[in-house]
Amino acid sequence: MTGGGLMQLVAYGAQDVYLTGNPQITFFKVIYRRYTNFAMESIENPFNGAPNFGKKVTCTIQRNGDLIHRIYLQATLPQVVINTATDGSGGQFRWLNWVGENLISYVELEIGGQRIDKHYGDWLHIWNELTQEAGKQAGYAKMVGNVPELTNLIYAGGAGCDNYCYGGEPNTSEVVGSCTPMYTLYVPLQFWFCRNPGLSLPLIALQYHEVRINLEFNALNNLCWDQATGSDPHSVRNRVANTGLAAASLYIDYIYLDTDERRKFAQVSHEYLIDVLQFTGGESITSSSNKLKLNFNHPCKELIWVVQRDSFVSCDDTVVGPYKGQQPFNYSDWWDRSVLESGYSVTRVEGMAGKNPVITALLQLNGHDRFSVREGAYFNLVQPYQHHTNCPAVGINVYSFALQPEQHQPSGTCNLSRIDNTTLLLTVSNNAVGLNLSSTVRVYATNYNVLRIMSGINCLMNIYLTMMNICSVAIANRLCQTASCLVPLKQALGQTV
């Protein structure tokens, strides 16, 4: 019997006081906290009108519970079969990669007629690239339709779709088919209350205001690629357009509170610190050196930008045809050739596309450099490695003002409302701009805001979305040395002048 463990125990000196003196926790007795009683249920909410490709629809959130948490778009793509009689012997078809995210042109949250937040399919893909845990990436790809049975080319004369009613050996991804199956997509929305249960939206406190989700579906020609050798070169796509989406609705997680907590939520005022997305539209560039003015406001957590060649999302068949369709989520400076490989699957293969089109980048605040000029790899690799769960695909560039921008707890911001001129200077590669080449820069900003829900007995509640002022007098004193600058700043902060 050895006494090594006891030897360690008695080897206790003055240095250990900093670690174990007056202990506050033990590792050998679990302490838990009791929680308020609640229940949760996912309930389908239909859209008003008929959802379809290229259509704008609205879902008025049903008052089935007290709060709402996660929201998923559930949409079913129709079955597509190559018909030799109408499509010819050279008929082909495929859904584009990440079709579930691409299906959403934009989605916005509206409360009491006021738009609170607006997201885009492009943003959903970027956010997934940055935040999705490695263990969930394969499952997420299946949820949003980035699977071989949808993205692989189908040809005339190939194998048919698997029939699960009859059974039998299923086709593998290497089998050349003539059919893509009916497929149900589940696309998680990423509003602030969808990502944190502590920020669940209290319907019980919004009894006099409707909550709506407005969604615009992308056009079909931006979601698939087809080719036919019959009289109509797009006979397959036109057939899919006539069929339309098989189904589409929202699935919402409702929270049911117990009596006491429910009463409290209904009677008191609420104030939520939320994070919302800012996007002012893409900016076209045609030269390698570019100076972009950013029109953002509020305390900003991070800036995320991509540079995308316009040819990647061209509607010209002669441009996208050689690469079997558009590449809306290709942010590199060259075409992704993996779709042309034999036995193509959707697993990311680095090196099949181009490189980061951002050669260098510099952020300036009121003409002052926020940092020294850095190469594109710093924003594509180092910044995401430091501040995000995942390092994204090539071409997604990040600069974070926060230590942990994915977390609700603030860990650093830059108040762009106090900056008159925010400028992003980019040098891009010649594969992205040049002779007959143009690209579009899209810059996103995530910022904090305060959502106030104020209620009273027998009176109409009012909703205010106000900018949170986090500029302190101490900072103001350092930045503004003149009385003309300090007076309005102190007045805005409620301080004595």
ABEGO torsion letter per residue (X at the ends): XBAAAAAAAABBBAAAAAAABGBABBAABBBBBBBBBBBBBBBBBBBBEBBBBGBBBBBBBBBABABBBBBBBBBBBBBBBBBAAAAEAABBBBBBBGAAAAABABBBBBBGGBBABBBBAAAAAAAAAAABBAAAAAAAAAAAGBBAAAABBBBBGBBBBBBAAAEEBBBBAABBBABBBBBBBBBBBABAAAABAAABBBAAAAAABBBBBBBBBBBAAAABBBBBABABAAAAAAAAAAAEBABBBBBBBBBBBBAAAAAAAAABBBBBBBBBBBBAEBBBBABABBBBBBBBBEBBABBBBBBBBAAAABABAAAAAAAGEBBAABABABBBAAAABBGBBABBBBGABBBBABABBBBBBGGBBABBBBBAAAAAAAAAAAABABBBBBGBBBBBABABAABABBAEBBBAAABABBBBBBBBBAAABEBGBBBBBBBBBBBBBBBBBBBBBGBBBBBBBBBBBABBAAAAAAABABAAAAAAAAAAAGBBX
